[in-house]
């Protein structure tokens, strides 16, 4: 997500996180939950992330529910 400038700017603005916070928080359920919540709010972002990860968008939303 950080590779796409407009998506990255929106993610950082809406979550209140910085790029360093995201990198440092990759194993933090709260950070992961914030990112998954962000993805769930805008389907094009969700689909793009799922495509990049090689998973179904529903799998990402299921992961959000598990967190």
WOSUL-V200470 format. One record per run of one state. SS is the DSSP state (alpha for helix, beta for strand, coil for the rest). FROM is the first residue (numbers start at 0). LEN is the number of residues. If there is no record, write none. Layout:
# WOSUL-V200470
ss:SS from:FROM len:LEN
ss:SS from:FROM len:LEN
This chain:
# WOSUL-V200470
ss:coil from:0 len:4
ss:alpha from:4 len:11
ss:coil from:15 len:3
ss:alpha from:18 len:6
ss:coil from:24 len:4
ss:alpha from:28 len:12
ss:coil from:40 len:2
ss:alpha from:42 len:11
ss:coil from:53 len:3
ss:alpha from:56 len:10
ss:coil from:66 len:1
